[in-house]
Amino acid sequence: MAAEDIRALAGPQKAALLMLALGEEHCAKLFSLMHEDEIKEISSAMAQLGPVRSEMVERLFVEFSEHLGSAGNLVGSFENTERMLMKTLPRDRVSQIMEEIRGPAGRTMWDKLGNVHEAVLANYLKNEYPQTVAVVLAKVRPNHAARVLALLPEGFAMEVVMRMLRMESVQKEVLDGVERTLRSEFMSNLARSTRRDAHEMMAEIFTSLDRQAEQRFLGALEERNREAAERIKALMFTFDDLARLTPQAVQALLRAVEKDKLPLALKGASEKLRELFFGNLSERAAKMLREEIESLGPVKLRDVDEAQAAIVAQAKEMADQGQIEISEGDEQEMVY
């Protein structure tokens, strides 16, 4: 690349460089969210980038992180966003996009509720009629409903339980009415009061990098802004964090992961993490897995990173769907 200074790069060039660094999978996801003209502009910039030194990529990530963390002087609104989208997209597509960004991610209202923190949902539902709450809790995932129920006032929670026990099929008109109320009164207010933390966003991006790139970027960021680097590291979920899984969660993960990924991922894992996986397999399966790891011989670090990243992605997806739980830390109540 001719430009030696990151400041000499135009916006499309920076976007192209950032997407190339994130890899094909994440690049494809980003492209799917863009307008055709944007895709063409960034694709053109990609094709003309040529060789790029690692120092340039590193400086771009640091600059990106700093801009995200210091964007407090920007003001946006749903109205402005919708107006801008209407200039380039059909009305039905705009409506679909606005519906999605006004609330937590999910295809339906009930998917969205499953992504709302239980304390937030309980605080809203405690002011509703018990029958309405019963309908809502019957539609969300059982483990999410349980956490919400535990946070409701005890007397009110029992009223909800009794109505859930007596509840048969809910009429479509009733369900539609509850859904409309949730969309207009709860989800829209929730979206307006929620601003995604920039450090959380960068943590997800850094987690998706290979180990060497991740260490380079975090090291460079520590030199510029140690506090930001520490916050990002605290939010990152890595392969080592799988040690926080319960035995039941590990077993569920073992059933879901691609079998060829596991030996490669464990090849570069700590002995403690290896034992966690071995301990949740039958003696015969654990022995076969050990032998498969040993038979691999020397492997490329990049291949190990990719295998571990695939398993981490699988674990996060299962957690998002409520299939497994990932504890927030090591301190948990124990029963002996």
Beta strands, then each sheet from edge to edge (+ up, - down):
end
